[in-house]
Amino acid sequence: MRTATEHTLPLHEWSAAALVDAYRCRALSPVEVTRSALHHIAQWEPHLNASYLLHAERAIASARASESRWLRKQPLSALDGVPLTLKDNIATRGDCMPLGTRATTNAPAAADAPPAARLREAGTVLLCKTTMPDYGMLSSGVSSFHPLARNPWDVRKTPGGSSAGAAAAAAAGYAPLHVGTDIGGSLRLPAGWCGIFSLKPSLGRIPIDPPYTGRAAGPMTRTVGDAALMMRALCWPDARDSMSLPFEAIDWDNWETPLQLLDGVRIGLLLDAGCGLPVDPEVQSAVLRAAHVLEDAGAIVTPMQPFLTRTMLDGMDHAWRMRSHLDLAALSADQRASVLPYIRDWADSAAGLSGTDVFRAMSQFHATRVATVHACNAFDYVISPTAPIAAFAAELPSPTNDPLRPLEHIAFTVPFNMSEQPAASINCGYTHGGLPIGLQIAGRRFDDLGVLQLSRAFEILRGPQRPWPTPPVAGA
């Protein structure tokens, strides 16, 4: 339901739930909301480069159709008429899908990918696609196709990636709803660096095309409640995803539970990933404060030992390098030359790997899975930093700026891709410079609703947050 506070906010600050409440009682029209969103995007976009394929006329037409349904009291869903964005790599029928790189042929997609199809069926209003780095292989907004994406909290910083534009758009208020993808942290890392909420669901919970080990689509929103609303629409099986889970009647409306349910909940606290970049002191302090907040509410918080090893992280890195090396080798010389040099250097470093090397590298996906599940078995949930550092310079493809050390920042996130466990990122504080700090909350496999519930509990307990960033004033 709409809160008293939301009555006084500009429309780009309203939650999806509040908008639908207003549509239902005819206090607002989807057309009015869409026009307001488009105006707000126009103010922000020159500074952020978060959008791709923004079709204002098409969005207004969708909003008019939604308005007609609400007037007839026949909305398609609880999301009908709510504006949203979709990441570049989520196909939308008739639109080009460059995957963030100038190397693609960029032919129009023949059909909607599963997340796009489900949200179109729900009556949402697609404002635009969002930007990403080449092939989604960076945790930044550096792309050979899209302009450099930036973080609305500080435009000198990256929004993260690979769901770069989606995270920036959510923090900037382009729309209440956004969809990104994640194979090693590409939902949670940018969510943490932009101060928003995101859920990487259990593998197969939200069907995706093409499917790949560890790959997931997920909601990116300002609030836990809006993510729960999206899960209702997104979690339907689709035959195009060979790992799609069977339908399960999950009560996504039950995302908000009494805080007393935290009593006795067992939470593991992971402050050392085992490898990768060291945790920045400001990040560690924020995560420790979050742990104390949950402990004060009745949870049993227990420090964990690290379980990811350098062999595991390097093995996954080398396997992905070989995959990309083969993908780039299949391109024409001109196409290959147009890929970001950082990604070319990273992929080409696999050229000398033997079959034995690749087999050993591939085996680390399963080793990571086993280690993660074993380490988490003693707990209902595990909390950790989402990333060991705050957002880094926008121009850098990765925090190390070294293609031979490209994954040093994903050691907290990637284990939960391999273990298929749901994991969210929610804001838990700010650096002295005002940059958001993400708290990762991971649950047992298939307990997506539980992760939403614990995230909501923390969302309440963490207290007031800083105001969302506003567009820079011209000439300021």
Backbone torsions as a table, in degrees:
resi	resn	phi	psi	omega
1	MET	NA	155.9	179.2
2	ARG	-71.6	137.5	178.1
3	THR	-92.3	162.7	178.8
4	ALA	-60.6	-36.4	179.6
5	THR	-61.7	-40.4	-175.5
6	GLU	-66.6	-21.3	176.0
7	HIS	-58.2	-33.0	-173.0
8	THR	-97.4	-3.7	-176.6
9	LEU	-85.8	151.0	169.3
10	PRO	-61.9	156.1	-171.1
11	LEU	-61.2	-31.1	-179.7
12	HIS	-70.3	-8.4	176.8
13	GLU	-93.4	-8.3	-175.4
14	TRP	-77.4	145.5	174.2
15	SER	-76.3	162.8	176.0
16	ALA	-61.1	-41.0	-180.0
17	ALA	-61.3	-41.1	179.7
18	ALA	-66.8	-39.4	178.5
19	LEU	-62.2	-46.1	-179.0
20	VAL	-63.6	-38.9	175.5
21	ASP	-58.4	-42.5	180.0
22	ALA	-69.9	-36.6	176.4
23	TYR	-62.2	-42.3	-174.9
24	ARG	-62.0	-39.0	-179.1
25	CYS	-97.2	10.7	176.1
26	ARG	63.2	26.2	175.0
27	ALA	-79.7	-22.0	178.4
28	LEU	-140.7	156.2	174.5
29	SER	-113.4	143.4	173.7
30	PRO	-56.3	-29.7	178.6
31	VAL	-67.5	-45.0	177.8
32	GLU	-59.2	-44.1	-178.5
33	VAL	-67.4	-41.6	-179.5
34	THR	-65.8	-42.8	177.5
35	ARG	-61.0	-41.3	178.5
36	SER	-63.2	-41.7	179.0
37	ALA	-62.2	-44.0	-179.7
38	LEU	-63.1	-38.7	177.3
39	HIS	-65.1	-42.3	-179.8
40	HIS	-65.9	-40.8	177.2
41	ILE	-59.9	-42.2	-179.4
42	ALA	-60.3	-32.6	178.1
43	GLN	-72.2	-36.1	-174.6
44	TRP	-89.0	-36.6	-164.7
45	GLU	-57.6	-39.0	178.6
46	PRO	-59.7	-20.2	-178.0
47	HIS	-96.8	-21.9	-171.1
48	LEU	-113.1	-32.0	-175.5
49	ASN	53.4	48.1	-177.9
50	ALA	-92.6	-18.2	-169.9
51	SER	-109.1	155.4	175.3
52	TYR	-144.8	140.8	179.2
53	LEU	56.1	51.0	174.6
54	LEU	-79.8	113.5	-179.4
55	HIS	-113.4	92.9	-175.3
56	ALA	-62.2	-44.2	-177.4
57	GLU	-63.6	-40.9	179.8
58	ARG	-66.1	-38.7	178.4
59	ALA	-64.9	-42.6	179.2
60	ILE	-64.2	-39.4	178.0
61	ALA	-62.5	-41.8	177.2
62	SER	-63.6	-38.9	179.3
63	ALA	-66.3	-38.1	178.1
64	ARG	-64.3	-41.2	177.8
65	ALA	-61.9	-40.5	177.4
66	SER	-65.1	-43.9	178.4
67	GLU	-55.5	-43.3	178.9
68	SER	-61.9	-40.7	179.0
69	ARG	-65.3	-41.8	179.1
70	TRP	-64.8	-38.4	178.4
71	LEU	-64.3	-31.9	177.0
72	ARG	-85.2	-1.7	-176.5
73	LYS	60.0	40.7	179.4
74	GLN	-132.0	53.6	178.5
75	PRO	-65.1	150.4	-179.4
76	LEU	-75.0	-25.9	-178.2
77	SER	-168.4	-179.1	176.3
78	ALA	-75.6	3.4	176.3
79	LEU	-115.7	4.8	-175.6
80	ASP	-58.2	125.4	176.7
81	GLY	86.0	0.1	-179.7
82	VAL	-83.9	129.6	178.6
83	PRO	-68.4	148.3	176.9
84	LEU	-152.9	169.4	171.6
85	THR	-128.1	157.7	176.8
86	LEU	-128.0	142.4	179.6
87	LYS	-64.5	145.6	178.5
88	ASP	-41.2	-43.4	-172.7
89	ASN	-84.3	8.3	172.8
90	ILE	-100.5	107.9	-171.2
91	ALA	-62.0	138.3	171.3
92	THR	-125.5	129.8	-172.5
93	ARG	-51.3	127.5	176.6
94	GLY	85.4	-5.3	-178.5
95	ASP	-105.3	148.0	175.0
96	CYS	-72.5	149.9	-178.1
97	MET	-131.4	87.3	-173.6
98	PRO	-74.2	-13.0	-178.1
99	LEU	59.1	29.4	175.4
100	GLY	77.1	3.4	-173.9
101	THR	-129.3	148.4	175.8
102	ARG	-75.3	-4.3	-176.9
103	ALA	-80.9	-13.2	-176.7
104	THR	-79.8	155.4	176.4
105	THR	-75.6	-20.4	172.0
106	ASN	63.5	41.9	174.9
107	ALA	-78.3	148.3	178.8
108	PRO	-61.4	142.7	179.3
109	ALA	-71.6	140.3	-178.0
110	ALA	-78.5	-24.4	-175.9
111	ALA	-152.9	160.8	172.6
112	ASP	-69.2	137.5	167.9
113	ALA	-66.7	161.3	-175.8
114	PRO	-51.1	-47.9	179.9
115	PRO	-61.8	-39.8	178.9
116	ALA	-65.6	-40.3	-179.7
117	ALA	-63.5	-44.9	-177.4
118	ARG	-66.1	-38.2	-178.6
119	LEU	-76.6	-29.8	173.5
120	ARG	-66.7	-42.6	177.6
121	GLU	-62.5	-27.4	179.5
122	ALA	-80.7	-6.5	176.3
123	GLY	86.6	13.7	178.8
124	THR	-66.9	163.0	-179.2
125	VAL	-108.0	108.6	179.2
126	LEU	-77.8	115.6	178.8
127	LEU	-83.3	-44.0	-175.1
128	CYS	-168.6	169.7	165.3
129	LYS	-89.4	167.0	-179.5
130	THR	-122.2	154.4	-169.6
131	THR	-78.4	159.1	-179.2
132	MET	-155.6	162.0	176.6
133	PRO	-77.6	169.8	-178.6
134	ASP	-51.1	119.9	176.4
135	TYR	58.4	11.9	-178.6
136	GLY	69.2	23.1	-173.1
137	MET	-97.7	16.5	177.4
138	LEU	-133.7	151.2	173.0
139	SER	-95.4	50.0	179.8
140	SER	-154.1	-178.5	179.0
141	GLY	-104.5	23.2	179.1
142	VAL	-81.7	125.6	-174.3
143	SER	-144.2	145.7	174.3
144	SER	-82.1	-11.2	-178.8
145	PHE	-107.4	-50.7	-177.7
146	HIS	-87.8	150.9	170.3
147	PRO	-61.0	157.6	-176.2
148	LEU	-60.9	120.5	178.3
149	ALA	-79.0	145.3	-175.9
150	ARG	-130.9	163.4	-175.6
151	ASN	-92.9	125.7	-177.4
152	PRO	-65.3	-21.6	176.9
153	TRP	-70.7	-27.5	177.6
154	ASP	-163.9	105.6	-172.4
155	VAL	-67.7	-6.4	173.1
156	ARG	-79.6	-11.2	-175.1
157	LYS	-106.6	159.3	176.4
158	THR	-77.2	150.1	169.2
159	PRO	-80.6	-6.3	-171.6
160	GLY	89.8	-173.3	-179.0
161	GLY	-172.8	177.0	10.2
162	SER	-84.8	-7.9	176.9
163	SER	-82.0	58.6	-170.4
164	ALA	-68.0	-57.2	-178.2
165	GLY	-63.1	-35.0	-179.4
166	ALA	-63.6	-45.1	-179.9
167	ALA	-66.3	-43.3	178.5
168	ALA	-62.6	-42.1	-179.4
169	ALA	-64.8	-39.4	179.2
170	ALA	-65.2	-47.2	-179.5
171	ALA	-64.8	-33.3	-178.7
172	ALA	-83.0	-10.9	177.3
173	GLY	84.6	29.3	177.5
174	TYR	-61.4	-37.0	-178.0
175	ALA	-163.1	163.4	176.1
176	PRO	-74.3	-27.2	-169.7
177	LEU	-120.8	137.8	178.3
178	HIS	-146.1	149.2	176.7
179	VAL	-123.4	130.1	174.6
180	GLY	-125.0	-173.8	178.4
181	THR	-134.4	164.4	-170.4
182	ASP	-154.4	128.7	173.4
183	ILE	-127.3	-14.1	177.0
184	GLY	-150.5	2.2	-178.4
185	GLY	144.4	10.0	-169.7
186	SER	-73.2	-9.2	166.3
187	LEU	-92.8	-50.3	-170.7
188	ARG	-74.1	-39.1	-179.0
189	LEU	-61.6	-52.5	177.6
190	PRO	-65.8	-32.0	175.7
191	ALA	-60.8	-45.3	179.0
192	GLY	-63.0	-41.3	-177.5
193	TRP	-76.1	-16.6	178.6
194	CYS	-109.4	1.8	173.4
195	GLY	75.7	20.5	-178.5
196	ILE	-106.6	-177.2	176.3
197	PHE	-106.1	141.4	172.5
198	SER	-149.2	146.9	176.3
199	LEU	-120.5	119.9	165.3
200	LYS	-87.9	110.3	-174.3
201	PRO	-76.0	171.8	171.0
202	SER	-55.0	143.8	-179.0
203	LEU	-55.3	128.1	178.4
204	GLY	90.3	-9.5	-178.9
205	ARG	-65.2	-42.3	174.3
206	ILE	-111.8	108.7	-178.6
207	PRO	-58.6	147.9	-177.9
208	ILE	-142.6	152.8	-179.7
209	ASP	-139.7	120.8	2.8
210	PRO	-82.5	148.1	175.8
211	PRO	-79.9	154.9	-179.8
212	TYR	-159.8	148.5	-178.1
213	THR	-51.2	120.1	177.9
214	GLY	86.5	-9.9	-174.4
215	ARG	-82.2	135.9	-179.0
216	ALA	-144.4	149.2	166.9
217	ALA	-100.9	153.6	-179.7
218	GLY	-162.8	164.6	-179.9
219	PRO	-75.8	148.0	173.3
220	MET	-132.3	115.0	-171.4
221	THR	-143.7	171.2	174.8
222	ARG	-83.3	-22.8	-175.8
223	THR	-130.0	154.5	175.8
224	VAL	-64.2	-39.6	-178.2
225	GLY	-59.6	-40.1	179.0
226	ASP	-68.1	-35.3	176.2
227	ALA	-64.2	-40.2	177.5
228	ALA	-62.2	-40.1	176.2
229	LEU	-59.7	-41.1	179.8
230	MET	-66.3	-37.3	-179.4
231	MET	-60.1	-34.6	177.8
232	ARG	-58.2	-37.1	-177.3
233	ALA	-85.5	-30.7	-169.2
234	LEU	-88.3	-22.1	-168.8
235	CYS	-92.1	59.4	175.1
236	TRP	-120.5	133.7	-177.2
237	PRO	-57.1	151.4	178.0
238	ASP	-144.4	127.0	-174.0
239	ALA	-64.2	-18.5	-179.5
240	ARG	-71.2	-17.7	178.1
241	ASP	-102.5	109.2	-177.7
242	SER	-66.9	-14.0	178.6
243	MET	-108.7	12.4	179.8
244	SER	-61.5	132.5	-180.0
245	LEU	-76.5	150.6	173.6
246	PRO	-61.2	156.3	178.8
247	PHE	-60.6	136.6	175.8
248	GLU	-132.3	131.0	-177.3
249	ALA	-78.8	74.4	179.0
250	ILE	-84.1	134.3	-179.3
251	ASP	-83.9	78.7	-177.9
252	TRP	-63.3	-19.8	176.9
253	ASP	-70.1	-12.6	-177.0
254	ASN	-94.2	32.7	-177.2
255	TRP	-74.9	-20.1	-178.3
256	GLU	-108.0	112.0	-177.0
257	THR	-119.7	156.5	179.7
258	PRO	-58.2	142.1	-177.4
259	LEU	-63.5	-23.5	179.9
260	GLN	-65.8	-15.1	177.2
261	LEU	-70.1	-8.8	174.7
262	LEU	-73.8	-17.1	-178.3
263	ASP	-56.7	120.5	176.1
264	GLY	81.8	-1.9	178.4
265	VAL	-66.1	131.5	-176.3
266	ARG	-92.2	117.8	-177.1
267	ILE	-121.3	124.5	173.1
268	GLY	-86.0	137.5	179.9
269	LEU	-110.6	111.8	-178.0
270	LEU	-108.2	109.1	-179.8
271	LEU	-108.9	-8.8	178.1
272	ASP	-127.7	114.6	-177.4
273	ALA	-73.9	-18.1	-179.1
274	GLY	103.3	-22.8	178.0
275	CYS	-164.1	178.7	-178.7
276	GLY	86.5	-168.1	-177.9
277	LEU	-64.1	143.6	174.5
278	PRO	-66.7	152.6	-179.6
279	VAL	-75.8	127.4	177.6
280	ASP	-62.6	140.1	-178.6
281	PRO	-55.7	-37.4	178.8
282	GLU	-66.5	-37.7	177.4
283	VAL	-66.0	-46.0	-179.4
284	GLN	-61.3	-42.1	179.9
285	SER	-62.3	-41.0	179.8
286	ALA	-65.3	-40.9	179.6
287	VAL	-68.9	-38.8	176.4
288	LEU	-63.1	-39.7	176.6
289	ARG	-61.8	-41.3	178.2
290	ALA	-62.2	-41.6	178.7
291	ALA	-61.6	-42.1	179.2
292	HIS	-65.2	-38.0	177.5
293	VAL	-60.1	-45.8	179.9
294	LEU	-68.6	-37.0	178.7
295	GLU	-65.4	-42.0	178.7
296	ASP	-63.4	-25.1	179.4
297	ALA	-86.1	1.1	175.1
298	GLY	115.3	-7.4	-179.8
299	ALA	-73.8	152.9	175.6
300	ILE	-100.3	106.6	-174.9
301	VAL	-102.4	124.8	-176.3
302	THR	-125.6	126.5	176.9
303	PRO	-60.7	143.8	179.2
304	MET	-111.1	153.9	171.5
305	GLN	-86.8	148.5	177.5
306	PRO	-63.6	150.4	-178.9
307	PHE	-131.6	-15.3	175.9
308	LEU	-84.0	136.3	-179.3
309	THR	-111.3	162.7	175.5
310	ARG	-59.3	-37.1	178.3
311	THR	-62.0	-41.1	179.2
312	MET	-65.2	-50.0	-176.7
313	LEU	-64.1	-43.9	179.5
314	ASP	-66.9	-36.8	179.0
315	GLY	-62.0	-47.2	178.4
316	MET	-62.3	-41.4	177.3
317	ASP	-58.3	-48.2	-177.6
318	HIS	-66.6	-35.6	177.2
319	ALA	-65.2	-43.2	178.5
320	TRP	-67.2	-34.8	176.6
321	ARG	-60.5	-45.6	-178.9
322	MET	-64.7	-41.4	177.2
323	ARG	-58.1	-46.9	-179.2
324	SER	-69.3	-35.0	177.0
325	HIS	-59.3	-43.8	178.8
326	LEU	-68.5	-38.7	177.7
327	ASP	-62.2	-44.8	-178.9
328	LEU	-69.7	-32.3	178.9
329	ALA	-65.0	-23.9	-179.6
330	ALA	-81.4	-7.7	-179.2
331	LEU	-83.3	158.9	171.1
332	SER	-68.5	165.2	-179.2
333	ALA	-60.4	-40.8	-179.9
334	ASP	-67.6	-41.7	178.6
335	GLN	-62.5	-46.1	-177.1
336	ARG	-62.4	-37.6	-179.6
337	ALA	-66.6	-21.2	-177.5
338	SER	-86.5	-9.8	177.6
339	VAL	-72.2	147.6	178.6
340	LEU	-50.8	132.1	179.0
341	PRO	-55.7	-37.5	179.5
342	TYR	-57.9	-44.2	-178.4
343	ILE	-73.0	-37.1	175.5
344	ARG	-60.8	-45.4	-179.5
345	ASP	-63.6	-40.9	178.6
346	TRP	-62.2	-49.5	-177.5
347	ALA	-67.4	-42.4	-177.0
348	ASP	-67.9	-19.0	178.4
349	SER	-66.7	-12.1	178.5
350	ALA	-88.8	-4.1	-173.4
351	ALA	-57.4	-33.0	-176.6
352	GLY	-90.1	2.4	-179.3
353	LEU	-70.4	136.4	176.4
354	SER	-84.1	171.3	175.4
355	GLY	-58.9	-39.4	177.8
356	THR	-63.1	-43.0	178.9
357	ASP	-59.7	-44.6	-177.6
358	VAL	-67.3	-40.4	178.5
359	PHE	-61.4	-45.3	179.4
360	ARG	-64.4	-37.8	177.2
361	ALA	-64.1	-46.9	-179.7
362	MET	-61.0	-32.3	-178.1
363	SER	-65.6	-17.4	-178.4
364	GLN	-74.5	-19.3	172.7
365	PHE	-61.5	-47.3	-179.4
366	HIS	-71.1	-38.2	178.1
367	ALA	-60.4	-39.0	177.7
368	THR	-65.4	-41.3	179.0
369	ARG	-59.9	-50.1	-177.8
370	VAL	-61.1	-45.3	-178.4
371	ALA	-64.6	-39.0	-178.3
372	THR	-67.6	-48.8	-179.8
373	VAL	-60.8	-43.5	-179.7
374	HIS	-61.8	-44.5	-178.1
375	ALA	-66.1	-30.8	-176.1
376	CYS	-89.5	-10.6	-172.7
377	ASN	-58.5	-29.4	-176.3
378	ALA	-80.4	-3.5	-172.5
379	PHE	-127.2	156.4	171.4
380	ASP	-79.4	-36.3	-179.7
381	TYR	-144.9	159.4	175.1
382	VAL	-127.6	132.2	176.0
383	ILE	-115.7	150.3	-178.5
384	SER	-163.3	171.7	165.7
385	PRO	-60.6	145.8	169.6
386	THR	-70.2	-45.0	177.1
387	ALA	-133.7	152.2	-178.9
388	PRO	-74.4	-13.8	-176.5
389	ILE	-135.0	165.2	172.4
390	ALA	-82.0	176.1	-176.9
391	ALA	-56.4	138.8	-177.8
392	PHE	-104.6	-176.0	-174.8
393	ALA	-59.8	136.3	-174.7
394	ALA	-59.7	-33.0	-174.2
395	GLU	-76.8	-13.9	-177.7
396	LEU	-83.1	135.2	177.2
397	PRO	-70.5	-27.7	177.9
398	SER	-151.3	164.6	-178.1
399	PRO	-60.0	-34.5	-179.7
400	THR	-82.9	-19.4	-173.7
401	ASN	54.6	32.5	-176.5
402	ASP	-131.7	111.4	-178.6
403	PRO	-64.2	-13.4	176.8
404	LEU	-94.0	-3.7	173.2
405	ARG	-135.5	62.4	-167.8
406	PRO	-88.6	-18.6	-169.9
407	LEU	-114.6	21.9	-174.9
408	GLU	-66.4	-16.1	-175.8
409	HIS	-100.8	-0.2	-174.0
410	ILE	-108.5	13.3	-173.0
411	ALA	-66.9	-23.9	176.4
412	PHE	-83.9	-26.9	-173.3
413	THR	-94.9	-42.4	-171.0
414	VAL	-62.2	-31.2	179.8
415	PRO	-56.9	-33.3	-175.3
416	PHE	-81.7	-15.5	167.4
417	ASN	-70.0	-44.0	-176.8
418	MET	-72.9	-31.3	-179.6
419	SER	-84.7	-6.5	179.4
420	GLU	69.0	15.0	-178.8
421	GLN	-83.1	147.4	174.4
422	PRO	-71.2	142.7	179.3
423	ALA	-150.4	135.0	-177.4
424	ALA	-117.6	163.6	168.4
425	SER	-125.3	133.7	178.6
426	ILE	-138.7	146.4	-176.1
427	ASN	-68.1	137.6	-179.4
428	CYS	-130.7	9.5	178.6
429	GLY	159.0	-172.8	-176.9
430	TYR	-140.9	150.4	173.5
431	THR	-74.4	171.0	177.0
432	HIS	-62.3	-24.6	177.1
433	GLY	-85.5	1.7	176.1
434	GLY	89.0	12.6	179.0
435	LEU	-88.4	140.1	-179.7
436	PRO	-65.4	155.0	176.4
437	ILE	-126.3	127.2	-176.1
438	GLY	-94.2	139.7	171.2
439	LEU	-104.7	123.7	175.1
440	GLN	-89.6	134.5	176.4
441	ILE	-123.2	113.3	-179.9
442	ALA	-111.4	145.3	179.9
443	GLY	-123.0	-179.1	176.4
444	ARG	-68.5	155.0	179.3
445	ARG	-53.5	131.5	179.5
446	PHE	79.3	-5.1	-178.9
447	ASP	-90.7	53.3	179.4
448	ASP	-62.2	-41.2	180.0
449	LEU	-63.5	-40.3	178.3
450	GLY	-61.2	-39.5	177.5
451	VAL	-64.2	-40.6	175.6
452	LEU	-62.0	-42.0	-178.1
453	GLN	-65.7	-44.0	178.0
454	LEU	-66.7	-37.7	177.3
455	SER	-61.7	-41.8	178.8
456	ARG	-65.3	-40.5	177.9
457	ALA	-59.4	-44.6	178.9
458	PHE	-67.4	-37.1	178.7
459	GLU	-56.5	-38.2	177.7
460	ILE	-74.0	-46.1	-172.8
461	LEU	-71.3	-27.0	-174.6
462	ARG	-70.2	-17.5	177.8
463	GLY	84.2	-174.6	-176.5
464	PRO	-60.0	144.6	177.8
465	GLN	-105.2	166.2	176.4
466	ARG	-67.7	153.0	177.2
467	PRO	-58.7	147.8	177.0
468	TRP	-65.9	149.3	-178.9
469	PRO	-64.0	153.3	178.6
470	THR	-117.6	157.8	-178.2
471	PRO	-60.6	141.1	175.8
472	PRO	-57.9	144.3	179.4
473	VAL	-85.6	130.0	-178.5
474	ALA	-57.1	130.6	177.5
475	GLY	83.0	-3.1	-178.1
476	ALA	-75.9	NA	NA
